[in-house]
């Protein structure tokens, strides 16, 4: 006779198996995946195209942040 734990495990196994089958049969998400991949390709392409400008922008921002914090004096804050 099958124990409760074995029966529970068997039910979970069959539910998981059916969920996996359903996932692979369902085609509704295919167009969304293609759209996401296309957007990622465009973003990466633009990043590569403008990498020098992006690097300069980030360098300038970091320099501005460090200059501001280097000149910070706690006694100026009231």
Phi and psi restraints in degrees (range 20) as a CNS / XPLOR table:
assign (resid 1 and name C) (resid 2 and name N)
       (resid 2 and name CA) (resid 2 and name C) 1.0 -83.4 20.0 2
assign (resid 2 and name N) (resid 2 and name CA)
       (resid 2 and name C) (resid 3 and name N) 1.0 135.8 20.0 2
assign (resid 2 and name C) (resid 3 and name N)
       (resid 3 and name CA) (resid 3 and name C) 1.0 -76.6 20.0 2
assign (resid 3 and name N) (resid 3 and name CA)
       (resid 3 and name C) (resid 4 and name N) 1.0 166.6 20.0 2
assign (resid 3 and name C) (resid 4 and name N)
       (resid 4 and name CA) (resid 4 and name C) 1.0 -62.7 20.0 2
assign (resid 4 and name N) (resid 4 and name CA)
       (resid 4 and name C) (resid 5 and name N) 1.0 -38.5 20.0 2
assign (resid 4 and name C) (resid 5 and name N)
       (resid 5 and name CA) (resid 5 and name C) 1.0 -64.9 20.0 2
assign (resid 5 and name N) (resid 5 and name CA)
       (resid 5 and name C) (resid 6 and name N) 1.0 -41.2 20.0 2
assign (resid 5 and name C) (resid 6 and name N)
       (resid 6 and name CA) (resid 6 and name C) 1.0 -66.4 20.0 2
assign (resid 6 and name N) (resid 6 and name CA)
       (resid 6 and name C) (resid 7 and name N) 1.0 -41.5 20.0 2
assign (resid 6 and name C) (resid 7 and name N)
       (resid 7 and name CA) (resid 7 and name C) 1.0 -64.2 20.0 2
assign (resid 7 and name N) (resid 7 and name CA)
       (resid 7 and name C) (resid 8 and name N) 1.0 -43.0 20.0 2
assign (resid 7 and name C) (resid 8 and name N)
       (resid 8 and name CA) (resid 8 and name C) 1.0 -61.6 20.0 2
assign (resid 8 and name N) (resid 8 and name CA)
       (resid 8 and name C) (resid 9 and name N) 1.0 -44.0 20.0 2
assign (resid 8 and name C) (resid 9 and name N)
       (resid 9 and name CA) (resid 9 and name C) 1.0 -64.3 20.0 2
assign (resid 9 and name N) (resid 9 and name CA)
       (resid 9 and name C) (resid 10 and name N) 1.0 -39.4 20.0 2
assign (resid 9 and name C) (resid 10 and name N)
       (resid 10 and name CA) (resid 10 and name C) 1.0 -65.1 20.0 2
assign (resid 10 and name N) (resid 10 and name CA)
       (resid 10 and name C) (resid 11 and name N) 1.0 -42.6 20.0 2
assign (resid 10 and name C) (resid 11 and name N)
       (resid 11 and name CA) (resid 11 and name C) 1.0 -63.4 20.0 2
assign (resid 11 and name N) (resid 11 and name CA)
       (resid 11 and name C) (resid 12 and name N) 1.0 -44.5 20.0 2
assign (resid 11 and name C) (resid 12 and name N)
       (resid 12 and name CA) (resid 12 and name C) 1.0 -62.7 20.0 2
assign (resid 12 and name N) (resid 12 and name CA)
       (resid 12 and name C) (resid 13 and name N) 1.0 -39.0 20.0 2
assign (resid 12 and name C) (resid 13 and name N)
       (resid 13 and name CA) (resid 13 and name C) 1.0 -61.3 20.0 2
assign (resid 13 and name N) (resid 13 and name CA)
       (resid 13 and name C) (resid 14 and name N) 1.0 -47.5 20.0 2
assign (resid 13 and name C) (resid 14 and name N)
       (resid 14 and name CA) (resid 14 and name C) 1.0 -67.3 20.0 2
assign (resid 14 and name N) (resid 14 and name CA)
       (resid 14 and name C) (resid 15 and name N) 1.0 -37.6 20.0 2
assign (resid 14 and name C) (resid 15 and name N)
       (resid 15 and name CA) (resid 15 and name C) 1.0 -64.9 20.0 2
assign (resid 15 and name N) (resid 15 and name CA)
       (resid 15 and name C) (resid 16 and name N) 1.0 -41.9 20.0 2
assign (resid 15 and name C) (resid 16 and name N)
       (resid 16 and name CA) (resid 16 and name C) 1.0 -65.5 20.0 2
assign (resid 16 and name N) (resid 16 and name CA)
       (resid 16 and name C) (resid 17 and name N) 1.0 -41.4 20.0 2
assign (resid 16 and name C) (resid 17 and name N)
       (resid 17 and name CA) (resid 17 and name C) 1.0 -62.4 20.0 2
assign (resid 17 and name N) (resid 17 and name CA)
       (resid 17 and name C) (resid 18 and name N) 1.0 -43.2 20.0 2
assign (resid 17 and name C) (resid 18 and name N)
       (resid 18 and name CA) (resid 18 and name C) 1.0 -67.3 20.0 2
assign (resid 18 and name N) (resid 18 and name CA)
       (resid 18 and name C) (resid 19 and name N) 1.0 -37.3 20.0 2
assign (resid 18 and name C) (resid 19 and name N)
       (resid 19 and name CA) (resid 19 and name C) 1.0 -65.2 20.0 2
assign (resid 19 and name N) (resid 19 and name CA)
       (resid 19 and name C) (resid 20 and name N) 1.0 -40.1 20.0 2
assign (resid 19 and name C) (resid 20 and name N)
       (resid 20 and name CA) (resid 20 and name C) 1.0 -67.1 20.0 2
assign (resid 20 and name N) (resid 20 and name CA)
       (resid 20 and name C) (resid 21 and name N) 1.0 -42.4 20.0 2
assign (resid 20 and name C) (resid 21 and name N)
       (resid 21 and name CA) (resid 21 and name C) 1.0 -59.7 20.0 2
assign (resid 21 and name N) (resid 21 and name CA)
       (resid 21 and name C) (resid 22 and name N) 1.0 -45.3 20.0 2
assign (resid 21 and name C) (resid 22 and name N)
       (resid 22 and name CA) (resid 22 and name C) 1.0 -62.5 20.0 2
assign (resid 22 and name N) (resid 22 and name CA)
       (resid 22 and name C) (resid 23 and name N) 1.0 -40.3 20.0 2
assign (resid 22 and name C) (resid 23 and name N)
       (resid 23 and name CA) (resid 23 and name C) 1.0 -60.9 20.0 2
assign (resid 23 and name N) (resid 23 and name CA)
       (resid 23 and name C) (resid 24 and name N) 1.0 -44.1 20.0 2
assign (resid 23 and name C) (resid 24 and name N)
       (resid 24 and name CA) (resid 24 and name C) 1.0 -76.2 20.0 2
assign (resid 24 and name N) (resid 24 and name CA)
       (resid 24 and name C) (resid 25 and name N) 1.0 -24.0 20.0 2
assign (resid 24 and name C) (resid 25 and name N)
       (resid 25 and name CA) (resid 25 and name C) 1.0 -81.9 20.0 2
assign (resid 25 and name N) (resid 25 and name CA)
       (resid 25 and name C) (resid 26 and name N) 1.0 -29.3 20.0 2
assign (resid 25 and name C) (resid 26 and name N)
       (resid 26 and name CA) (resid 26 and name C) 1.0 -72.9 20.0 2
assign (resid 26 and name N) (resid 26 and name CA)
       (resid 26 and name C) (resid 27 and name N) 1.0 131.6 20.0 2
assign (resid 26 and name C) (resid 27 and name N)
       (resid 27 and name CA) (resid 27 and name C) 1.0 -112.5 20.0 2
assign (resid 27 and name N) (resid 27 and name CA)
       (resid 27 and name C) (resid 28 and name N) 1.0 3.0 20.0 2
assign (resid 27 and name C) (resid 28 and name N)
       (resid 28 and name CA) (resid 28 and name C) 1.0 -63.0 20.0 2
assign (resid 28 and name N) (resid 28 and name CA)
       (resid 28 and name C) (resid 29 and name N) 1.0 -32.0 20.0 2
assign (resid 28 and name C) (resid 29 and name N)
       (resid 29 and name CA) (resid 29 and name C) 1.0 -87.5 20.0 2
assign (resid 29 and name N) (resid 29 and name CA)
       (resid 29 and name C) (resid 30 and name N) 1.0 -3.6 20.0 2
assign (resid 29 and name C) (resid 30 and name N)
       (resid 30 and name CA) (resid 30 and name C) 1.0 -61.3 20.0 2
assign (resid 30 and name N) (resid 30 and name CA)
       (resid 30 and name C) (resid 31 and name N) 1.0 -44.1 20.0 2
assign (resid 30 and name C) (resid 31 and name N)
       (resid 31 and name CA) (resid 31 and name C) 1.0 -66.5 20.0 2
assign (resid 31 and name N) (resid 31 and name CA)
       (resid 31 and name C) (resid 32 and name N) 1.0 -32.7 20.0 2
assign (resid 31 and name C) (resid 32 and name N)
       (resid 32 and name CA) (resid 32 and name C) 1.0 -69.0 20.0 2
assign (resid 32 and name N) (resid 32 and name CA)
       (resid 32 and name C) (resid 33 and name N) 1.0 -38.7 20.0 2
assign (resid 32 and name C) (resid 33 and name N)
       (resid 33 and name CA) (resid 33 and name C) 1.0 -64.5 20.0 2
assign (resid 33 and name N) (resid 33 and name CA)
       (resid 33 and name C) (resid 34 and name N) 1.0 -43.4 20.0 2
assign (resid 33 and name C) (resid 34 and name N)
       (resid 34 and name CA) (resid 34 and name C) 1.0 -63.4 20.0 2
assign (resid 34 and name N) (resid 34 and name CA)
       (resid 34 and name C) (resid 35 and name N) 1.0 -40.5 20.0 2
assign (resid 34 and name C) (resid 35 and name N)
       (resid 35 and name CA) (resid 35 and name C) 1.0 -64.2 20.0 2
assign (resid 35 and name N) (resid 35 and name CA)
       (resid 35 and name C) (resid 36 and name N) 1.0 -42.0 20.0 2
assign (resid 35 and name C) (resid 36 and name N)
       (resid 36 and name CA) (resid 36 and name C) 1.0 -64.4 20.0 2
assign (resid 36 and name N) (resid 36 and name CA)
       (resid 36 and name C) (resid 37 and name N) 1.0 -43.7 20.0 2
assign (resid 36 and name C) (resid 37 and name N)
       (resid 37 and name CA) (resid 37 and name C) 1.0 -62.5 20.0 2
assign (resid 37 and name N) (resid 37 and name CA)
       (resid 37 and name C) (resid 38 and name N) 1.0 -41.5 20.0 2
assign (resid 37 and name C) (resid 38 and name N)
       (resid 38 and name CA) (resid 38 and name C) 1.0 -63.0 20.0 2
assign (resid 38 and name N) (resid 38 and name CA)
       (resid 38 and name C) (resid 39 and name N) 1.0 -43.1 20.0 2
assign (resid 38 and name C) (resid 39 and name N)
       (resid 39 and name CA) (resid 39 and name C) 1.0 -63.3 20.0 2
assign (resid 39 and name N) (resid 39 and name CA)
       (resid 39 and name C) (resid 40 and name N) 1.0 -42.2 20.0 2
assign (resid 39 and name C) (resid 40 and name N)
       (resid 40 and name CA) (resid 40 and name C) 1.0 -62.3 20.0 2
assign (resid 40 and name N) (resid 40 and name CA)
       (resid 40 and name C) (resid 41 and name N) 1.0 -40.3 20.0 2
assign (resid 40 and name C) (resid 41 and name N)
       (resid 41 and name CA) (resid 41 and name C) 1.0 -62.8 20.0 2
assign (resid 41 and name N) (resid 41 and name CA)
       (resid 41 and name C) (resid 42 and name N) 1.0 -41.8 20.0 2
assign (resid 41 and name C) (resid 42 and name N)
       (resid 42 and name CA) (resid 42 and name C) 1.0 -65.7 20.0 2
assign (resid 42 and name N) (resid 42 and name CA)
       (resid 42 and name C) (resid 43 and name N) 1.0 -43.4 20.0 2
assign (resid 42 and name C) (resid 43 and name N)
       (resid 43 and name CA) (resid 43 and name C) 1.0 -64.0 20.0 2
assign (resid 43 and name N) (resid 43 and name CA)
       (resid 43 and name C) (resid 44 and name N) 1.0 -43.9 20.0 2
assign (resid 43 and name C) (resid 44 and name N)
       (resid 44 and name CA) (resid 44 and name C) 1.0 -64.7 20.0 2
assign (resid 44 and name N) (resid 44 and name CA)
       (resid 44 and name C) (resid 45 and name N) 1.0 -40.6 20.0 2
assign (resid 44 and name C) (resid 45 and name N)
       (resid 45 and name CA) (resid 45 and name C) 1.0 -61.3 20.0 2
assign (resid 45 and name N) (resid 45 and name CA)
       (resid 45 and name C) (resid 46 and name N) 1.0 -44.1 20.0 2
assign (resid 45 and name C) (resid 46 and name N)
       (resid 46 and name CA) (resid 46 and name C) 1.0 -65.8 20.0 2
assign (resid 46 and name N) (resid 46 and name CA)
       (resid 46 and name C) (resid 47 and name N) 1.0 -38.1 20.0 2
assign (resid 46 and name C) (resid 47 and name N)
       (resid 47 and name CA) (resid 47 and name C) 1.0 -63.4 20.0 2
assign (resid 47 and name N) (resid 47 and name CA)
       (resid 47 and name C) (resid 48 and name N) 1.0 -41.4 20.0 2
assign (resid 47 and name C) (resid 48 and name N)
       (resid 48 and name CA) (resid 48 and name C) 1.0 -67.4 20.0 2
assign (resid 48 and name N) (resid 48 and name CA)
       (resid 48 and name C) (resid 49 and name N) 1.0 -38.3 20.0 2
assign (resid 48 and name C) (resid 49 and name N)
       (resid 49 and name CA) (resid 49 and name C) 1.0 -65.7 20.0 2
assign (resid 49 and name N) (resid 49 and name CA)
       (resid 49 and name C) (resid 50 and name N) 1.0 -39.1 20.0 2
assign (resid 49 and name C) (resid 50 and name N)
       (resid 50 and name CA) (resid 50 and name C) 1.0 -109.2 20.0 2
assign (resid 50 and name N) (resid 50 and name CA)
       (resid 50 and name C) (resid 51 and name N) 1.0 27.4 20.0 2
assign (resid 50 and name C) (resid 51 and name N)
       (resid 51 and name CA) (resid 51 and name C) 1.0 -62.9 20.0 2
assign (resid 51 and name N) (resid 51 and name CA)
       (resid 51 and name C) (resid 52 and name N) 1.0 -34.2 20.0 2
assign (resid 51 and name C) (resid 52 and name N)
       (resid 52 and name CA) (resid 52 and name C) 1.0 -68.3 20.0 2
assign (resid 52 and name N) (resid 52 and name CA)
       (resid 52 and name C) (resid 53 and name N) 1.0 -42.1 20.0 2
assign (resid 52 and name C) (resid 53 and name N)
       (resid 53 and name CA) (resid 53 and name C) 1.0 -66.0 20.0 2
assign (resid 53 and name N) (resid 53 and name CA)
       (resid 53 and name C) (resid 54 and name N) 1.0 -40.0 20.0 2
assign (resid 53 and name C) (resid 54 and name N)
       (resid 54 and name CA) (resid 54 and name C) 1.0 -65.3 20.0 2
assign (resid 54 and name N) (resid 54 and name CA)
       (resid 54 and name C) (resid 55 and name N) 1.0 -42.0 20.0 2
assign (resid 54 and name C) (resid 55 and name N)
       (resid 55 and name CA) (resid 55 and name C) 1.0 -63.2 20.0 2
assign (resid 55 and name N) (resid 55 and name CA)
       (resid 55 and name C) (resid 56 and name N) 1.0 -42.1 20.0 2
assign (resid 55 and name C) (resid 56 and name N)
       (resid 56 and name CA) (resid 56 and name C) 1.0 -65.4 20.0 2
assign (resid 56 and name N) (resid 56 and name CA)
       (resid 56 and name C) (resid 57 and name N) 1.0 -42.8 20.0 2
assign (resid 56 and name C) (resid 57 and name N)
       (resid 57 and name CA) (resid 57 and name C) 1.0 -60.5 20.0 2
assign (resid 57 and name N) (resid 57 and name CA)
       (resid 57 and name C) (resid 58 and name N) 1.0 -46.3 20.0 2
assign (resid 57 and name C) (resid 58 and name N)
       (resid 58 and name CA) (resid 58 and name C) 1.0 -66.7 20.0 2
assign (resid 58 and name N) (resid 58 and name CA)
       (resid 58 and name C) (resid 59 and name N) 1.0 -38.3 20.0 2
assign (resid 58 and name C) (resid 59 and name N)
       (resid 59 and name CA) (resid 59 and name C) 1.0 -63.2 20.0 2
assign (resid 59 and name N) (resid 59 and name CA)
       (resid 59 and name C) (resid 60 and name N) 1.0 -44.7 20.0 2
assign (resid 59 and name C) (resid 60 and name N)
       (resid 60 and name CA) (resid 60 and name C) 1.0 -64.2 20.0 2
assign (resid 60 and name N) (resid 60 and name CA)
       (resid 60 and name C) (resid 61 and name N) 1.0 -41.5 20.0 2
assign (resid 60 and name C) (resid 61 and name N)
       (resid 61 and name CA) (resid 61 and name C) 1.0 -63.2 20.0 2
assign (resid 61 and name N) (resid 61 and name CA)
       (resid 61 and name C) (resid 62 and name N) 1.0 -44.0 20.0 2
assign (resid 61 and name C) (resid 62 and name N)
       (resid 62 and name CA) (resid 62 and name C) 1.0 -64.6 20.0 2
assign (resid 62 and name N) (resid 62 and name CA)
       (resid 62 and name C) (resid 63 and name N) 1.0 -39.9 20.0 2
assign (resid 62 and name C) (resid 63 and name N)
       (resid 63 and name CA) (resid 63 and name C) 1.0 -63.3 20.0 2
assign (resid 63 and name N) (resid 63 and name CA)
       (resid 63 and name C) (resid 64 and name N) 1.0 -42.4 20.0 2
assign (resid 63 and name C) (resid 64 and name N)
       (resid 64 and name CA) (resid 64 and name C) 1.0 -62.8 20.0 2
assign (resid 64 and name N) (resid 64 and name CA)
       (resid 64 and name C) (resid 65 and name N) 1.0 -42.9 20.0 2
assign (resid 64 and name C) (resid 65 and name N)
       (resid 65 and name CA) (resid 65 and name C) 1.0 -64.3 20.0 2
assign (resid 65 and name N) (resid 65 and name CA)
       (resid 65 and name C) (resid 66 and name N) 1.0 -47.0 20.0 2
assign (resid 65 and name C) (resid 66 and name N)
       (resid 66 and name CA) (resid 66 and name C) 1.0 -68.5 20.0 2
assign (resid 66 and name N) (resid 66 and name CA)
       (resid 66 and name C) (resid 67 and name N) 1.0 -35.8 20.0 2
assign (resid 66 and name C) (resid 67 and name N)
       (resid 67 and name CA) (resid 67 and name C) 1.0 -64.8 20.0 2
assign (resid 67 and name N) (resid 67 and name CA)
       (resid 67 and name C) (resid 68 and name N) 1.0 -40.0 20.0 2
assign (resid 67 and name C) (resid 68 and name N)
       (resid 68 and name CA) (resid 68 and name C) 1.0 -66.5 20.0 2
assign (resid 68 and name N) (resid 68 and name CA)
       (resid 68 and name C) (resid 69 and name N) 1.0 -42.7 20.0 2
assign (resid 68 and name C) (resid 69 and name N)
       (resid 69 and name CA) (resid 69 and name C) 1.0 -73.9 20.0 2
assign (resid 69 and name N) (resid 69 and name CA)
       (resid 69 and name C) (resid 70 and name N) 1.0 -28.5 20.0 2
assign (resid 69 and name C) (resid 70 and name N)
       (resid 70 and name CA) (resid 70 and name C) 1.0 -67.7 20.0 2
assign (resid 70 and name N) (resid 70 and name CA)
       (resid 70 and name C) (resid 71 and name N) 1.0 -32.4 20.0 2
assign (resid 70 and name C) (resid 71 and name N)
       (resid 71 and name CA) (resid 71 and name C) 1.0 -92.3 20.0 2
assign (resid 71 and name N) (resid 71 and name CA)
       (resid 71 and name C) (resid 72 and name N) 1.0 5.3 20.0 2
assign (resid 71 and name C) (resid 72 and name N)
       (resid 72 and name CA) (resid 72 and name C) 1.0 -74.6 20.0 2
assign (resid 72 and name N) (resid 72 and name CA)
       (resid 72 and name C) (resid 73 and name N) 1.0 131.3 20.0 2
assign (resid 72 and name C) (resid 73 and name N)
       (resid 73 and name CA) (resid 73 and name C) 1.0 -124.1 20.0 2
assign (resid 73 and name N) (resid 73 and name CA)
       (resid 73 and name C) (resid 74 and name N) 1.0 120.0 20.0 2
assign (resid 73 and name C) (resid 74 and name N)
       (resid 74 and name CA) (resid 74 and name C) 1.0 -60.0 20.0 2
assign (resid 74 and name N) (resid 74 and name CA)
       (resid 74 and name C) (resid 75 and name N) 1.0 -28.2 20.0 2
assign (resid 74 and name C) (resid 75 and name N)
       (resid 75 and name CA) (resid 75 and name C) 1.0 -72.8 20.0 2
assign (resid 75 and name N) (resid 75 and name CA)
       (resid 75 and name C) (resid 76 and name N) 1.0 -15.1 20.0 2
assign (resid 75 and name C) (resid 76 and name N)
       (resid 76 and name CA) (resid 76 and name C) 1.0 -76.0 20.0 2
assign (resid 76 and name N) (resid 76 and name CA)
       (resid 76 and name C) (resid 77 and name N) 1.0 -18.2 20.0 2
assign (resid 76 and name C) (resid 77 and name N)
       (resid 77 and name CA) (resid 77 and name C) 1.0 -85.9 20.0 2
assign (resid 77 and name N) (resid 77 and name CA)
       (resid 77 and name C) (resid 78 and name N) 1.0 127.9 20.0 2
